[in-house]
Amino acid sequence: MEKCALYIHFPFCKRRCSYCDFVSTGGMEHRIPEYLQDLCREIRTQALHFARPALSTIYIGGGTPSLLTGEQMQQLMDTVRSAFPVSDDAEISMEANPGTLDAGKLKGYRSAGINRLSIGVQSFDSSELRMLGRIHTQEEAAEAVRLAAACGFDNINVDLMYALPGQKEETLLHSVRLALSLPVSHLSLYSLILEEGTVLTREVESGRTPEVPDDDAVLAMEKHLREILADAGFERYEVSNYARPGKECRHNLFYWECLPYIGVGCGAHSDMHGRFSNPDTLDAWKQCIDRADREKEGDGSIRDRMFERVMMGLRMVKGVDGRRFREDFGKTLDEAFPESMEEIRMYGLGDWHGERFALTGEGMNVMNTLLVRMMEEADV
Ligand code: SF4
């Protein structure tokens, strides 16, 4: 039976962070019980629609899923398990905000079957946390990680951000070192993107908040943080993700390998041999939960699917699976993108390693430029 992943979106937060453009709401927690009921209905509908594929991974993201109580998480997981067969060794992750965790909740999540926790820390510097509008302090964040480990979680990710307005390299490296001193097995390091319409973008544009560091400064930060992570035994396996061996996030690997996944909840995306998405407002989503049809994404063409395979696959250090590409599209990567592939090899930005084609570290630094070039070539 084909492997499948399930993504569950939980769009509630205590308060919106200054940089956030995710599908999330602040101060709407009174709607959580109703949302949970609706979510359980959608899980059952989609399971039937897709003939109950076996789930290898489940990921509850947000928003702030750790606003759920242990009992609510148990209810959600009971629904998933009654609707889908779940592999015995399934990776079951949830995102958590340090400002919402306590021992009772963590034990409840663990007994509901959650076996991987992704904690959104973002920074261990108090002024950066204030600028980002986070609801927790650096001490609370460190304590949340220790508490999660004490409550039985042995697979913990911490999210950190860099290239923040006014950020100095030593502040970033302090955050990375502090994260490494905690019981974590995975680190996600995201470069801040100033999204249009967010509070932080307006603050920076108005000059009330300092500029983000320039490209050279960011490249230097990335180089140094990678050195620290490698020394600590964390391998980079994707553009922004580092793990101890065997602790790579299996759910995210589904996305990067373009394997099938079902997304449920407000604003969730799915790819079941065709991409589609749920409405991203609570009321519009509620209207469609009992129906299986969803808004399609992309044009579904071979060109679209080929490009997506490359765009996602090149994010991984191990690269794109060339054999699967050939089997699925009837041509090799070299035949699909002849000029780009030749240029990448000629400039030492990437190469074949057995059946996989991967970018070098330098190639990853210019990945967006390479992808634009490949997209143009696929248009011809
Ligand atoms: S906790 Fe995450 S989803 Fe919620 S507002 Fe902050 S960045 Fe957005």
Residues whose N, C-alpha, C, O or C-beta is under 5 A from the ligand:
A	BS01	SF4	C13 R15 R16 C17 C20 F22 S24 G62 G63
